[in-house]
Amino acid sequence: MGQNYIHLWRQNKKFGFAEGIIITLILAILAKFIACFPFLSIMGQLVIAILLGIAWRAIFGVPSEAAPGINFSSKKLLRFGIILLGMRLNLLDIIHAGPKVLAIAVINIVFAIFVVYGLTKLFKVDQRLGILTACGTAICGAAAVVAIAPQIKASDDETAVGAATIAILGTVFTLAYTLLYPVLGLTAAGYGIFSGATLHEIAHVIAAAAPGGKEAVDLAVIVKLTRVALLVPVAIVIGIWAGRAESRNNPNAAKTSWRDIPIPWFILGFLLMSGVNTLGIIPAVVTDQLIVAAYLLIAMAMAALGLNVDIATFRRMGLKSFAAGFIGSVLLSGLGFGLVHWFGLA
């Protein structure tokens, strides 16, 4: 009787849609709970949500009726989450950090994009997955992957594998930074700048900078958010490049004009919310709750991406991109360490 009820419930499209959203919500909440544990806090809610989604699919499978709700979480809720995440950024903090910090962020982003993308071409990774891996390494992890994906018309598989790859890479490097901190010879401020300039997710940056104390964490977050803010121009430039590349590869396609450029409006929404936070229009208590909501929505999107990752597909598509991202991240760490010394911030 119970099985028949479940079958009829799933047959209803509305219920199937709701089921998909409920699964991602449960995984996002569970990820937040798990991230409260000392060791697992290094990974952060977003990374854990992706891994839980992968595990759920491998163990329980994903009902086909739930697919529309899962896709809604991975696309629509993600955009709302990124817009709200703008409340995390105070543009004045970036200005007060000074031109050296901005210069380090810009140099690292440009370096990482070109180097990682070049490595993916060397390893014969699919072009779109290569771009996603490069942007995730360079800017802000899985959030950058899912923000850039529509700009280059990446498939769900490419997006999911790219996000999972960057999530795992960031966790590995966070652990490495924590262990290396005592031997790097950097001041707390220098270590914070180094961590914020080179690690993948905000959660990774906070966890890695923690051994340096409050000063290291505060500076790390400011530098990291400077990189996050640069997601806007990078997404637009990649959208222009992708449109022109498509026109070259398909001569019969209509020529791309400025009106055809895929403007990532939700990222501009992120920048708008950053402006609202900078002006202090919304009370701090409300701002804090909006940031929690933003991470919940993005975690639901990450769980949805994990639910779309098939282990066999990851082995087939993800291993080479992981290798490229790993080598690129090592080189980025070396560059970041050198720049902190070069600019006299060590």
N, C-alpha and C positions, 0 to 999 in steps of 0.2 A: 504493500500500500504506500509506504513511505517513498520507495523508489519510483513508483508511478507518479507520485506528486512532484518529486524532483524533476522527472522527465518532462511533465506537463509545464512546470515552472520555467524550465530552460527553453521549451518550445516557443514560449511567448518572447518575442523579440525585445520588448521593453525590459522584461525581467533578465534576459540574457545580457543586455546592455548594462543594467544595474549590477549584475553579478561581476562583470569585468571590472567595474569601478570599485566595487566592494573588495575584491581580491587585492587590487593595488593599494587600496586604503589600509587594509589589514597589514600588508607587507610593509608599508611606509611607517605605520605606527609601531610595528614590531621592530623595525630597523632603528627607530628613535630610541626605543627601550634598550635594545642591545648596545647601542652606541654610548649608553651611560656607564657601561662597565669599563674599568680603567684601561685594560689592554686594547679592547675593541674600539675605544674612543679614538684611537689613532686613525682608524679607517673612516669614521664619520657616518652619519645617517645615509648620505646619498650612495656611497660605495656599498654599504651593507645592503641597501635596498636593491641594488642591481644583483648582488650575489644571492639574495633571498629569492629574487625572481627567477634566476637561473636554476636554483635548487628546487623551487616549487615546480617548474616545468619538468625537470628531470625526474622528480619523484611522483608527482600527482598528475602531470600533464595539464593541458589547458583546454577547456571545453570550447569547441568552435563557436558556440552561441555567445561566449563571453568576449570574443575577439573585438566586436565594435566598441565595447566599454573600455577594453584594454588600450585600443588604438586612440580612443578619446583621451585617456589619461596621458599617453605618451606624446600627444600632439597638442591638444587644446589646453589641458591643465598645465602642461609644461610652460606654455606661453604666459598664462596668468601668473604662474610661479616666478618666472624670470622677471616679469614686470614688477611684482611685489618685492622681489629681491633688491630692486633699486633702492629700497628704504634702508638697506645695509650700508650704502655708500654716501659719504659726506664729501662733496666735491672740494670743500675748503681744506679737508685733510690732505688731499692730493696736492693742492696748491702750496700748503704750508710745508709739505715734505721736501719741496724744492726741486729745481731742475735736474739735479743729479739722479734722484730717484726715478723721475720720469724718463730720463735718458737710459737708465739701466733697463727699465721695463720695455721701452721701445726696442732697444738693441736686442734684448733677449727674445722678444716675440718674433722679430724679423729673422734672427738667426735660427731659432727653433723651427719656424715654418719652412724655411728653405732647406735646412739640413735634414729634418725628418722627412719632408716630402721627397727630397733627393734620395734618401735611403730607401724609402718605399718603392721608388722607381727602380733603384738598383736591385731590390729584392723581388721585383715584378709583382708588387701588390697592386690591386685594382686602383685606378686613379682616384675615384671618389673616396674610397676607404683610406687611401694615402693622405688626401687632403684633411679628412676628419681626424686622423691620427696626429697629423702635424699641428692642426689648430688646437686639439685637446691638450697636447703637450705644451704648446706655446702660451695659451691664454688662461683657460680656467677649467680644464678637465672635461668631464662628461657634459657639463652644462654648455661648454663651447661646441662640443660635438653635435648636440641636438639643436643648437642654435644655427650652426653652419649648414647642417644637413639639407634643409629646404632650399638653400641658396644654390646648391650644386645638384639638386634632385637625386639625393642619395636614397637607396632603397631602405626598407625597414631592417633588413639583415645587416646592411653596411652600417647603419646608424647604431644598431644594437651591439654589433661586434666592436665598433669603434669606441663606444662608451664603456663597454666592459673592459676592453684592453687598457684604456687610460685609467680606469678606476683601479685596476690591479697594479699597474705601473706606479701610480701615485702612492699606493700603500707600501709597496716595496721600498721606494725612495724615502718615504717618511720614516720608516724603521731604520734605514741606513743613516739618515741625517741625525736621528736621535742618538745612535751609537757613536757617530763620528764627532759630535759636538765637542767633547772634551779635548780632541786632538787637532781641531781646526785652527785654534789660536785666534779666534775672532772675539771681539767684545760682544756684549749682549746686543747692542744696537747693530753692529755689523752682521751678527748671526741672524738677527731678525730680518734685515734687508736681504741677505743672501737667501734665506728660506722663502720669503715672500716673492722674490724675483725668479725662483726656479722651480718651485713645486707646483703640483697640478690643481688640486681642489683647495677651497678655503679651509675645509676641515683638516686637510693634510698640513697646510701651513700652520694652523693653530697648534696642532699636535706636535709638529716637528720643532716649533719655536719655543714650546713650553719649558724645556730645560734651561733656556736663557732668561726666564723670568718675565715679568709683566712688560718691561721695556721692549724685550725681543718680540713678544707676541703682538704688542700694539703696532710696532713698526712693520712687522711681517704682514699684518692684516692690511695696513695702509698701502704697502707696496703691491700686495696681491690684488687689492681692489683697484689700484691704478691699472694693472693688467686687465682686469675685468672690464673697466671702462673702455679700454681700447678694443673690446670685442665689437663695438658698434662700427667704427671705420673699417676694421678688418672684414667684417661680414659684408659690408657694402662693396668693398674692393673685390672680394672673392666672387660676389654675385655678378659684378661687371665682367670680370675675367671669365667666369663660367659661361656667361651669355655670349661673349665674343668667341670663345673656343667652340661653342656649339655651332655658331654661324660658320666658322672656318671648316669644321668637320662636315657640315651639311650645307652645301652651297645653295640648295633649294629653299632653305629656311629663310624666313623674313629677316632682314637686317635688324640687329638690336639697336634700339635708340635709348636715350636716357629715360624715356617713359616706360620702357620695358624692363628696366633694372629692378630685380626683386628686392625691394626695400624691406628689411626686416622690422616691420612696424612694432612688433612686441619688444624688440631690443631698444627701439627709440622710446617705447613706454618705460623701459627700465631706466633710461637716462632721465626721462621726465620725473619719475618717482625719486630719483637721486636728487634732482633739483628741489623737489618738495621737501625732502629730508634736510637738505642743506639750508633751506630757508626756515626750518623749524616750525612749519605750519601745523604739523600734527604732533600732539603731545607724545613724550618719550614712551609712556606706558603703552599707548596705542601702537606706536612704531614697533616696539618690541614684539607685540602680538602679531603684527603684520609680517614681520620677519619669520616668526615661527610658522605662520600659515604658508609663507613662501616656500620654506624648506619642506613642509609637508606636501605641498603640491608638486614640487620638483622631485621629492622622494617617490611619490606615486608614479611620476613619469619614469623615473629610473627603474622602479619595480616593473613597470610595463615593458620597458626595454629588455630587462632581464627575462621576462616571460616570453619574449620573442627570440631569445638566444637559444639556439639548438647546439648542444655540445659538439655534434659532428660538424655543424656549420662553423663554429668557432675554431675547431681544429683545422678546418679547410681554409678559412679566410683569415683567422686571427693570429696565427703563430708568426707569420712573416711580418705583419704589421706590429706585433708585440716586440719582435727583435729590433725593428727599425726605431720604434718608440723608446726602447730601452737604451740603445746606443745613442740616440739623439738626446735623451734625458741625461746621460752621463756627460756628454759634451756640453749640454746646457749648464749643468752643475759646475763644470770646470770654467766655463765662460763667466758665469755669475760670480764665482769665487774670485776670479781674476779682476772683474769689473769693480767689485767692492773694494779691493785693494787699490786699483787704478784710480778710482775717484776719491780715495782717502777716507772711506767710510768704515774700514775694517776695525 
